[in-house]
């Protein structure tokens, strides 16, 4: 029994020590034990066989261990590549947004009744969420979801989220040609805006529609383009603008027959910009053609003072229901603005798109603005025994009280006082107010 215990102990010591001694040394030990009679010849042979098998087992374990480690390293490398790919993908996508709440006071609740009392409203003016994706160095996608006038019954806000913009842009950097397909404010008018409310030009002529634009860019920020789209979007927008009151005659067209020709150039970068565009829609009975000319200019010696002017004029118009003549209206807008502590502006001049609206509040921290606008109705109010807006005067200020450039977050407040006077035919002068006063207060967040 004692001898058997010695044998087992020897087996354990020799086998466990194989990794620490050479095979020849282990055999020498066994021969000594055999000579001393500690182990028998049969046990000697059994241990020898065990010693031969042990390196093979050890080698097999090492091979398995190496395979496992190689597989782990491979998985780690794949995970690293996936993380790098995901990081690279997230760098190509940019989320942005704008949330603005407004308070509005109006002298007349109902402008058609000059005896109506004043009214005030509190509502969400706009909620916009944007997604910009740079898929390759020449393919970009842009989407903006929008909801406006939330909680405002005057403008029939219904709290629905709609696709305000959705475009695909094809253009390689430093390559002059580009193509844009999708819904957006099409390139007619600039609508540069330094106040709470949109300019009268935008109220009348903004053309937000699905279209396709082919363009060319060149030196001096030259941009020339041609756009086609379907429908009578601009005329529908004009008639619903609230600047006058008419009814259109006939049925709308059903072909891609509307087009825009547009050009802009900056002969003096950041100081002088010219914009020109021409739009034509099928109309009801005859085409509706409109031209636009815009100028944005800095004042020499006063880099923070700017003048933005835009004039839009109907060149050809359909006849409205009940009339044998066409009325060729026009709108003029002039804004003077002064910015304190201005930051470098990265977006082009304009106010119809989300990126342009964000540029104003994040890159113009404190701003004062005055705006004069005139609507020329071409005698419509007088000849139709009706009314139309005539002049509008606005004054306002905006202050960005919080700005984090790294996170691209800006919080701001703004205010505007607006006065509008109207042309009245003698048949409505006793019932309709000839002016309205409005006060706007805004709290906004850009991110």
ZAKOLVO-508448 format. One record per residue (C-alpha): x, y, z. Coordinates in steps of 0.02 Angstrom, whole numbers, padded with zeros to 5 digits, always signed. Last residue first. Layout:
# residues N
XYZ;...
END
This chain:
# residues 447
-01494+03653-01608;-01588+03817-01618;-01706+03864-01477;-01831+04006-01482;-01931+04125-01375;-02031+04253-01475;-02134+04408-01438;-02243+04486-01574;-02344+04648-01571;-02472+04691-01705;-02556+04850-01765;-02688+04848-01901;-02744+04975-02028;-02891+05031-02136;-03020+04938-02032;-03168+04872-02133;-03350+04921-02112;-03366+05102-02166;-03226+05093-02294;-03300+04940-02380;-03397+05020-02525;-03276+05166-02536;-03138+05047-02586;-03006+05022-02453;-02818+05020-02468;-02739+04947-02313;-02613+04998-02179;-02498+04878-02089;-02401+04913-01929;-02283+04784-01853;-02194+04781-01686;-02066+04644-01670;-01983+04550-01527;-01851+04416-01510;-01779+04295-01384;-01638+04171-01407;-01566+04002-01362;-01424+03933-01466;-01352+03756-01471;-01218+03702-01595;-01137+03586-01467;-00964+03660-01495;-01032+03835-01528;-01130+03843-01366;-01236+04000-01371;-01355+04072-01240;-01437+04244-01233;-01459+04260-01420;-01546+04430-01431;-01666+04485-01568;-01737+04656-01605;-01884+04728-01699;-01962+04862-01806;-02089+04835-01944;-02182+04950-02064;-02307+04884-02192;-02383+04980-02335;-02529+04943-02453;-02629+04787-02410;-02781+04761-02520;-02966+04800-02519;-03125+04773-02622;-03231+04863-02749;-03146+04759-02885;-03080+04909-02982;-03022+05004-02828;-02944+04858-02737;-02861+04791-02896;-02780+04955-02951;-02611+04875-02992;-02607+04797-02816;-02437+04872-02770;-02385+04802-02601;-02255+04903-02507;-02135+04848-02372;-02023+04941-02248;-01913+04849-02125;-01811+04903-01974;-01690+04786-01884;-01587+04772-01724;-01477+04620-01695;-01384+04539-01551;-01304+04367-01575;-01297+04362-01767;-01212+04195-01804;-01326+04077-01707;-01494+04163-01736;-01468+04208-01919;-01380+04047-01969;-01522+03942-01899;-01647+04025-02016;-01531+03993-02164;-01508+03810-02119;-01697+03789-02101;-01735+03859-02273;-01836+04015-02322;-01724+04149-02249;-01585+04188-02370;-01401+04237-02381;-01284+04089-02398;-01230+03994-02244;-01065+04002-02150;-01081+04172-02067;-00932+04225-01961;-00992+04293-01795;-01066+04465-01763;-01037+04552-01598;-01180+04675-01626;-01281+04665-01788;-01369+04811-01872;-01510+04783-01994;-01595+04887-02131;-01733+04800-02225;-01817+04848-02390;-01962+04751-02467;-02057+04787-02629;-02205+04685-02690;-02291+04689-02860;-02464+04658-02934;-02506+04637-03116;-02697+04638-03120;-02775+04557-03273;-02929+04623-03359;-03100+04552-03401;-03150+04516-03221;-03276+04397-03143;-03154+04263-03084;-02974+04323-03094;-02890+04352-03260;-02721+04266-03281;-02565+04369-03253;-02408+04424-03346;-02256+04521-03287;-02297+04511-03102;-02164+04603-03003;-02049+04558-02859;-01929+04680-02778;-01803+04635-02644;-01691+04741-02534;-01571+04696-02395;-01466+04835-02318;-01330+04789-02196;-01240+04870-02047;-01111+04766-01955;-00968+04811-02073;-00994+04998-02052;-00847+05075-02145;-00926+05037-02313;-01109+04983-02289;-01143+04800-02329;-01261+04759-02471;-01394+04630-02511;-01485+04658-02676;-01635+04564-02745;-01728+04563-02911;-01879+04452-02944;-01984+04420-03099;-02158+04343-03114;-02251+04258-03257;-02425+04184-03244;-02476+04096-03404;-02647+04121-03482;-02822+04046-03462;-02793+03973-03292;-02607+03982-03255;-02466+03881-03336;-02329+03944-03219;-02177+04053-03259;-02040+04112-03141;-01893+04229-03169;-01750+04256-03048;-01614+04382-03008;-01505+04399-02854;-01360+04519-02824;-01239+04516-02677;-01123+04650-02610;-01023+04651-02449;-00986+04470-02398;-00886+04445-02559;-00884+04596-02675;-00944+04541-02847;-01064+04418-02764;-01172+04332-02896;-01346+04256-02909;-01448+04181-03050;-01619+04100-03071;-01730+04033-03209;-01889+03952-03143;-02009+03833-03230;-02189+03773-03228;-02258+03649-03356;-02245+03482-03271;-02424+03442-03319;-02596+03439-03237;-02660+03617-03247;-02781+03694-03122;-02963+03723-03165;-03052+03886-03206;-03061+04057-03121;-02966+04113-02966;-03056+04207-02829;-02991+04371-02759;-02945+04452-02592;-02787+04550-02557;-02629+04537-02452;-02693+04386-02355;-02566+04271-02438;-02692+04141-02500;-02700+04212-02677;-02510+04225-02682;-02480+04047-02621;-02597+03973-02751;-02511+04080-02883;-02340+04018-02828;-02391+03835-02824;-02471+03827-02995;-02430+03647-03039;-02281+03539-03083;-02097+03583-03070;-01949+03636-03176;-01792+03726-03119;-01649+03812-03212;-01493+03872-03124;-01353+04000-03120;-01243+04021-02965;-01093+04138-02966;-01004+04145-02798;-00878+04268-02873;-00809+04125-02979;-00923+03986-03043;-01073+03878-03005;-01189+03795-03130;-01363+03726-03101;-01492+03594-03142;-01646+03598-03032;-01785+03469-03015;-01949+03507-02929;-02060+03462-02783;-02140+03623-02719;-02116+03769-02602;-02139+03928-02702;-02131+04081-02589;-02214+04225-02681;-02337+04324-02576;-02294+04292-02394;-02111+04279-02444;-02113+04452-02523;-02207+04518-02372;-02060+04473-02261;-02081+04333-02133;-02116+04382-01953;-01991+04385-01808;-01865+04499-01893;-01698+04489-01986;-01762+04396-02140;-01678+04369-02309;-01820+04312-02422;-01707+04261-02568;-01828+04251-02714;-01864+04110-02837;-01747+03964-02808;-01876+03831-02755;-01919+03823-02571;-01893+03634-02554;-01963+03469-02617;-01849+03358-02717;-01712+03343-02848;-01555+03450-02850;-01421+03436-02986;-01250+03516-02991;-01118+03575-03116;-00963+03675-03070;-00853+03538-02993;-00748+03607-02850;-00833+03489-02728;-00937+03357-02816;-01121+03393-02841;-01277+03284-02837;-01410+03344-02715;-01558+03239-02659;-01698+03336-02575;-01838+03322-02447;-01905+03482-02371;-02063+03523-02274;-02109+03341-02248;-02259+03363-02134;-02292+03345-01948;-02472+03385-01903;-02509+03507-01761;-02666+03572-01850;-02623+03757-01856;-02769+03846-01938;-02683+04016-01955;-02803+04105-01839;-02831+03946-01736;-02652+03948-01668;-02612+03798-01558;-02468+03739-01669;-02441+03873-01801;-02315+03766-01895;-02256+03584-01903;-02103+03534-02002;-01995+03387-02048;-01839+03434-02144;-01743+03310-02252;-01578+03331-02345;-01479+03205-02445;-01305+03228-02516;-01210+03138-02655;-01042+03204-02717;-00915+03164-02580;-01023+03016-02531;-01176+02995-02420;-01168+03169-02344;-01329+03158-02244;-01421+03311-02178;-01569+03281-02062;-01679+03425-02005;-01813+03442-01873;-01925+03595-01877;-02054+03654-01752;-02132+03820-01794;-02239+03959-01723;-02289+03866-01566;-02437+03963-01497;-02497+04103-01383;-02630+04220-01450;-02695+04394-01417;-02850+04489-01476;-02910+04667-01494;-03093+04712-01514;-03196+04712-01673;-03271+04879-01727;-03162+04889-01883;-03238+04726-01945;-03145+04653-02096;-02985+04661-01994;-03055+04536-01871;-02969+04529-01701;-02913+04707-01723;-02768+04779-01622;-02672+04618-01632;-02562+04539-01497;-02450+04390-01532;-02352+04275-01417;-02233+04155-01501;-02143+03989-01472;-02000+03935-01581;-01915+03764-01601;-01778+03740-01729;-01683+03583-01770;-01525+03497-01824;-01459+03321-01852;-01300+03295-01953;-01249+03134-02037;-01080+03102-02119;-00990+03096-01952;-01113+02960-01898;-01053+02854-02045;-00869+02873-02000;-00908+02825-01821;-01006+02673-01880;-00863+02623-01994;-00737+02646-01853;-00846+02543-01737;-00866+02409-01870;-00677+02409-01899;-00647+02391-01713;-00776+02251-01701;-00691+02162-01846;-00521+02181-01762;-00591+02117-01597;-00669+01968-01685;-00503+01928-01769;-00408+01946-01605;-00532+01829-01521;-00513+01705-01664;-00324+01713-01652;-00333+01689-01464;-00446+01538-01485;-00333+01464-01619;-00179+01495-01510;-00262+01410-01360;-00310+01262-01468;-00131+01248-01531;-00062+01266-01354;-00181+01132-01292;-00128+01017-01433;+00055+01049-01393;+00023+01008-01210;-00069+00850-01257;+00072+00800-01373;+00198+00842-01238;+00100+00729-01117;+00088+00576-01231;+00273+00531-01221;+00277+00555-01032;+00127+00441-01013;+00212+00307-01116;+00368+00320-01007;+00259+00309-00850;+00182+00147-00910;+00353+00076-00957;+00424+00114-00783;+00266+00041-00703;+00295-00121-00796;+00479-00123-00746;+00430-00096-00566;+00442+00064-00466;+00530+00107-00304;+00651-00034-00334;+00805+00075-00319;+00852+00035-00500;+00677+00078-00561;+00678+00244-00467;+00849+00285-00542;+00785+00239-00715;+00632+00350-00691;+00742+00500-00645;+00847+00475-00801;+00689+00469-00910;+00631+00637-00841;+00800+00716-00880;+00789+00656-01058;+00614+00730-01081;+00679+00901-01029;+00622+00977-00867;+00494+01112-00817;+00348+01063-00929;+00373+00884-00881;+00360+00925-00698;+00176+00887-00684;+00208+00716-00759;+00357+00678-00648;+00280+00741-00488;+00111+00659-00517;+00186+00491-00568;+00304+00494-00421;+00160+00525-00301;+00062+00382-00379;+00211+00264-00360;+00246+00315-00180;+00063+00283-00139;+00078+00110-00214;+00233+00073-00112;+00140+00118+00047;+00000+00000+00000;
END
